[in-house]
Amino acid sequence: MNDLAGKHIVLGLSGGIACYKSAELCRAFVKEGATVQVVMTEAAEQFITPVTMQALSGRTVYTSQWDVREPNNMPHINLSREADAIVIAPCSADFMARLVHGRADELLSLLCLARPIERVPLLLAPAMNREMWAHPATQRNMAQLAQDGATILGVGSGFQACGETGDGRMLEPPELLEDIVAFLQPKPLAGKRLVVTAGPTFEALDPIRGITNHSSGKMGFAIARAAREAGAAVTLVAGPVRLPTPRGVQRIDVTSARQMLAATLAATVDADVFVATAAVADWRPAEECGHKIKKDGSGQPPSVAFTENPDILATVAQGERARRRALFCVGFAAESHDLLVHAQAKRARKGIPLLAGNIGPLTFGQDDNQLLLVDEHGTQELPRAPKLELARSLVADIARRLPSWTA
């Protein structure tokens, strides 16, 4: 995917050792389809060369207000007017102070001051020593910048170049990329709360063995990220999977179906949307053995009694908030055959407005998918695409349905 296709980003570098991360960030922007114009302060040039940033961006770097390439001698106007976003990474303590006071004695702070505030967002990735970050002056400056309309992307914590450990590190390039892509996405779910379940459940037979399935959780995690990008506050109830938590998403880890049900019921108390992507085990052993079940030498397998697990989607969909149309519920169906027939029957049985069926071969563990959306009016196909792209399409579809559902 080219998440930044058609976007023009001004990447500003102020002085700090974290400039080495800016090289990777610039490369990531370009790989995602953006055009990148790098602007560097004199202090930034002490840590990384304009030649490096030019090679990575494919564009000559600007370092001076008096650049002879500008026939009108106004790069601060030209560069800021062309931008879809201005990203300062790293943003040093000194540069934050410059922005707060409206300094305009070098190109980068000048173009930030000259930017059209309503059209060109300013995103700051602070980077400094932990004591500098914690200093009241820095915290005051950060609060003032946020009040003035800048977006503070936050800092990381860990070992610093000075040898100390704590808050103040610039976020890693993949983290910054995810945050900036999210920032630039449309916000049709702003102010909404969404809960999504993802992954399998594991039902213990004994301390060693259990019943589970092949669900990787990738689709549910993609939906959680897409919903967060769309402006929602997202809670992700995840079965046992090894996937990184999407940034800005609250994650609750569970193992069994009963644990998932309890976490989901608590999370959906004040939610607007519930998306049930988890592949919940239909049955569990009636009793969990407290020790490993051993072979007895007879050659016969042990006899195990099973009981049905709770139906999480039906329980939530038949709850009071769903009945009052205060909670929009979306189900998922993974079928080996007759998808449409089974999907229509499942939607009616669960009593939900929308169900998404996986088209074609089972997609467990795959990075792409294809969905068939089923509602009371018929069907709509979402063509095969990477799961994040598909999740964004599904989230946009949910956002379009919400006003009429809750009216």
C-alpha positions in Angstrom: 0.0 0.0 0.0 1.0 3.6 -0.6 -0.6 5.2 2.5 0.9 8.6 1.7 0.3 8.6 -2.1 -0.2 12.1 -3.4 0.9 13.8 -0.1 3.7 16.4 0.0 5.5 16.5 3.4 7.9 19.0 4.5 10.3 17.2 6.9 12.1 19.6 9.2 15.2 18.6 11.1 16.4 20.6 14.1 19.6 19.8 16.0 19.9 16.5 17.9 21.4 13.1 17.7 18.0 11.7 16.7 18.6 13.2 13.2 19.9 9.7 12.3 16.3 8.4 12.7 15.1 11.1 10.4 16.9 9.5 7.5 14.9 6.3 8.0 11.7 8.3 8.4 12.3 10.2 5.2 12.9 6.9 3.4 9.7 5.5 4.9 7.7 8.5 3.7 9.0 8.1 0.1 8.2 4.3 0.2 4.7 5.1 1.2 4.3 7.4 -1.9 4.9 10.8 -0.4 7.1 13.5 -1.9 9.3 14.8 0.8 11.0 18.2 1.0 13.7 18.3 3.7 14.5 21.5 5.5 17.4 21.5 8.0 18.6 24.0 10.6 22.2 24.8 11.0 22.3 22.8 14.2 20.9 19.7 12.4 23.8 19.9 9.9 26.1 19.1 12.8 24.5 15.6 13.1 23.6 14.6 9.5 24.5 16.1 6.1 22.1 17.6 3.6 23.7 15.2 1.0 22.3 12.2 2.9 18.8 13.6 3.2 18.9 14.7 -0.5 19.8 11.1 -1.5 16.9 9.7 0.5 14.3 12.3 -0.5 15.3 12.7 -4.1 15.1 16.5 -3.7 17.6 19.2 -2.9 17.6 20.1 0.8 16.8 23.6 1.9 19.0 25.1 4.7 18.8 28.8 4.2 16.1 31.5 3.8 18.3 33.0 1.1 18.3 30.0 -1.2 19.1 31.2 -4.7 16.7 28.7 -6.3 13.7 30.8 -5.2 13.3 33.7 -7.7 11.0 35.5 -5.3 13.4 34.9 -2.4 10.6 33.5 -0.3 11.2 29.8 0.4 9.3 30.2 3.7 6.1 31.0 1.7 6.6 28.6 -1.2 7.5 25.6 0.9 4.7 26.1 3.4 2.1 26.6 0.7 3.0 23.4 -1.1 2.8 21.1 2.0 0.1 18.8 3.1 1.8 18.6 6.4 5.0 19.9 8.1 6.7 17.3 10.3 9.6 18.4 12.6 11.6 15.3 13.5 13.6 15.7 15.6 12.1 18.7 17.4 14.6 19.9 19.9 13.9 21.7 23.1 15.4 24.8 21.5 13.2 24.5 18.5 10.0 24.1 20.6 10.9 27.3 22.4 11.4 29.0 19.0 8.0 28.0 17.9 6.3 29.1 21.1 7.8 32.6 20.7 7.2 32.9 17.0 10.9 33.2 16.2 11.6 33.8 12.5 15.4 34.1 12.2 16.1 31.0 10.2 14.2 29.1 7.5 12.6 26.2 9.4 11.0 28.3 12.2 10.1 30.9 9.6 8.1 28.5 7.4 6.4 27.1 10.4 5.3 30.6 11.3 4.2 31.4 7.8 2.2 28.2 7.2 -1.6 28.4 6.6 -2.7 27.1 10.0 -6.1 26.0 8.9 -4.8 24.0 6.0 -1.3 22.8 6.8 -0.9 20.8 10.1 2.3 21.0 12.1 3.4 17.7 13.7 6.2 17.7 16.2 8.4 14.7 17.3 10.3 15.9 20.3 13.8 14.5 21.1 15.9 15.5 24.0 17.5 14.4 27.3 15.2 13.1 30.0 15.8 16.1 32.3 15.2 18.6 29.5 12.0 16.8 28.6 10.8 16.8 32.2 11.7 20.5 32.8 8.7 22.8 33.5 9.8 25.1 30.7 9.6 22.3 28.2 6.3 21.1 29.5 4.9 24.6 29.4 6.1 25.0 25.8 4.6 21.7 24.8 1.2 22.7 26.2 1.3 26.1 24.5 2.2 24.5 21.2 -0.7 22.1 21.5 -3.0 25.1 22.4 -1.7 26.9 19.3 -2.8 24.0 17.1 0.4 21.9 16.8 0.2 18.1 17.2 2.7 16.6 19.6 3.5 13.1 18.6 4.9 12.1 22.0 8.3 10.6 23.0 9.7 7.2 23.6 11.5 6.0 26.8 14.7 4.1 27.1 18.5 4.5 26.8 19.7 7.9 25.6 22.8 8.9 23.7 24.0 10.8 26.8 24.1 7.5 28.7 21.0 8.2 30.8 17.7 6.3 30.6 14.2 7.8 30.6 11.6 9.7 28.6 12.6 12.0 25.8 13.8 9.8 23.0 12.3 10.5 19.6 9.8 7.8 18.6 11.1 5.2 16.3 10.5 5.8 12.5 7.8 3.0 12.2 6.0 4.5 15.2 6.1 8.0 13.7 5.0 6.7 10.3 2.0 5.0 11.8 1.0 8.1 13.8 1.4 10.4 10.8 -0.5 8.1 8.5 -3.3 7.9 11.1 -3.3 11.7 11.5 -3.8 12.2 7.7 -6.7 9.7 7.4 -10.3 10.9 7.3 -12.1 10.9 10.7 -15.6 9.6 10.1 -15.6 7.9 13.6 -14.4 10.9 15.6 -16.0 10.9 19.0 -17.1 7.2 18.7 -16.0 4.3 20.8 -15.4 0.9 19.0 -14.7 -2.5 20.5 -13.2 -5.3 18.3 -12.4 -8.9 19.2 -9.6 -10.6 17.4 -7.7 -13.9 17.1 -8.6 -17.3 18.4 -9.5 -18.5 21.9 -7.8 -21.4 23.6 -9.8 -23.9 25.6 -7.6 -25.9 28.0 -8.0 -29.6 28.1 -5.2 -30.0 30.7 -2.2 -27.8 31.6 -0.5 -28.8 28.4 -3.1 -29.3 25.7 -6.2 -27.5 24.5 -8.6 -26.6 21.6 -8.0 -23.7 19.4 -8.0 -22.7 15.7 -5.9 -21.1 13.0 -6.9 -17.5 13.4 -4.0 -15.2 13.3 -5.8 -12.1 14.5 -4.5 -10.0 11.6 -8.0 -8.9 10.3 -9.1 -7.8 13.8 -5.9 -5.9 14.5 -6.2 -4.2 11.1 -9.8 -3.1 12.0 -8.6 -1.8 15.3 -5.9 0.3 13.6 -8.3 1.5 10.9 -10.9 2.5 13.5 -8.3 4.4 15.4 -7.2 6.2 12.2 -10.8 7.1 11.6 -10.9 8.9 15.0 -12.5 6.3 17.2 -11.4 5.4 20.7 -10.7 1.7 20.3 -10.6 -1.2 22.6 -9.1 -4.5 21.2 -9.9 -7.7 23.0 -7.3 -10.1 21.8 -7.0 -13.9 22.1 -3.6 -15.5 22.2 -1.8 -14.0 19.2 1.7 -12.5 18.8 0.9 -9.3 17.0 2.0 -5.7 18.0 -0.7 -3.5 19.4 -1.8 -0.8 17.0 -0.7 2.6 18.3 -3.3 4.4 20.3 -5.4 1.3 20.8 -6.3 -0.1 24.3 -5.6 -3.8 24.3 -7.0 -6.5 26.6 -5.4 -9.9 26.3 -7.6 -13.0 27.1 -7.2 -16.7 26.5 -10.6 -18.5 26.7 -14.0 -17.7 25.3 -15.4 -17.0 28.7 -12.6 -14.6 29.4 -13.3 -12.9 26.0 -17.0 -12.6 26.8 -16.4 -11.0 30.2 -13.9 -8.5 28.7 -16.2 -7.7 25.8 -19.3 -7.1 27.9 -17.3 -4.7 30.1 -15.8 -2.9 27.1 -19.1 -2.5 25.2 -20.9 -0.8 28.1 -20.5 2.6 26.6 -19.4 1.6 23.0 -21.0 2.7 19.8 -19.7 -0.1 17.6 -18.8 -3.7 18.2 -16.9 -5.7 15.6 -16.6 -9.5 16.3 -13.8 -10.8 14.2 -12.5 -13.3 16.8 -12.7 -17.0 15.9 -14.1 -18.2 19.1 -14.0 -21.9 19.8 -17.5 -23.3 19.7 -16.9 -25.9 22.4 -14.6 -26.4 25.4 -13.9 -29.5 27.6 -16.6 -29.8 30.3 -13.9 -30.2 32.8 -10.2 -29.2 32.7 -7.9 -31.8 34.0 -5.5 -30.5 36.6 -2.6 -32.6 35.3 -1.3 -33.7 32.0 -3.5 -36.6 30.6 -1.1 -39.5 30.1 -1.4 -42.5 27.8 -2.6 -45.6 29.8 -1.0 -48.2 27.5 -4.4 -49.4 26.2 -4.1 -47.7 22.8 -7.4 -46.0 23.4 -7.8 -42.2 23.4 -9.2 -40.6 26.6 -12.9 -39.9 26.7 -13.6 -36.1 26.9 -17.0 -34.5 27.4 -17.5 -31.1 25.8 -19.8 -28.2 26.5 -20.8 -25.3 24.3 -19.0 -22.0 24.8 -21.0 -18.8 25.2 -21.9 -17.0 21.9 -20.2 -13.7 22.4 -21.7 -11.9 19.4 -25.2 -13.0 20.1 -24.9 -12.1 23.8 -23.8 -8.6 23.0 -26.2 -8.1 20.1 -29.2 -9.2 22.2 -28.2 -6.9 25.1 -30.1 -3.8 26.1 -27.8 -1.3 24.4 -28.0 -3.2 21.1 -31.8 -3.5 21.3 -32.0 0.3 21.8 -29.9 0.7 18.7 -27.2 2.3 20.7 -24.7 -0.3 19.7 -24.0 -1.2 16.1 -22.8 -4.9 15.9 -20.8 -6.4 13.1 -20.2 -10.1 12.8 -17.7 -12.1 10.8 -18.1 -15.5 9.1 -15.4 -17.9 7.9 -17.0 -20.7 5.9 -15.6 -23.6 3.9 -18.6 -23.6 1.5 -21.9 -21.8 0.7 -20.7 -18.6 2.1 -23.8 -16.5 1.2 -26.3 -19.0 2.5 -24.4 -19.4 5.8 -23.7 -15.7 6.1 -27.3 -14.7 5.6 -28.5 -17.3 8.1 -25.9 -16.2 10.7 -26.8 -12.5 10.4 -30.5 -13.3 11.0 -29.7 -15.8 13.8 -27.5 -13.3 15.7 -29.8 -10.4 15.1 -27.2 -8.0 13.8 -27.3 -5.3 11.1 -24.1 -6.3 9.2 -22.1 -9.4 8.7 -18.8 -9.7 6.8 -18.0 -13.1 5.2 -14.5 -14.1 4.1 -14.7 -14.9 0.3 -12.8 -17.8 -1.1 -10.2 -20.0 0.6 -9.8 -19.5 4.3 -7.4 -16.6 4.9 -6.0 -17.5 8.3 -2.5 -16.0 8.6 -2.6 -14.3 5.2 -1.9 -10.6 4.7 -4.8 -10.0 2.3 -8.5 -10.9 2.2 -11.8 -10.4 0.3 -15.1 -9.7 2.1 -18.8 -10.1 1.3 -20.9 -7.6 3.3 -24.4 -8.9 4.1 -27.2 -6.8 5.4 -31.0 -6.8 5.3 -31.0 -5.3 1.8 -28.6 -7.6 0.1 -24.8 -8.0 -0.4 -21.8 -5.9 -1.3 -18.4 -7.2 -2.2 -15.2 -5.6 -1.0 -12.5 -6.8 -3.5 -9.3 -8.6 -2.4 -6.8 -6.2 -0.9 -4.3 -6.1 2.0 -6.1 -6.5 5.3 -5.4 -3.0 6.5 -6.8 -1.5 3.2 -9.8 -3.8 3.5 -10.3 -2.8 7.2 -10.3 0.9 6.2 -13.0 0.2 3.6 -15.1 -1.7 6.2 -14.7 1.0 8.8 -15.8 3.7 6.3 -18.8 1.5 5.5 -19.7 1.2 9.2 -19.3 5.0 9.6 -21.8 5.6 6.7 -24.3 3.3 8.3 -24.2 4.7 11.8 -26.3 7.8 11.5 -29.3 6.0 10.1 -28.9 3.1 12.6 -28.8 5.3 15.7 -31.4 7.8 14.5 
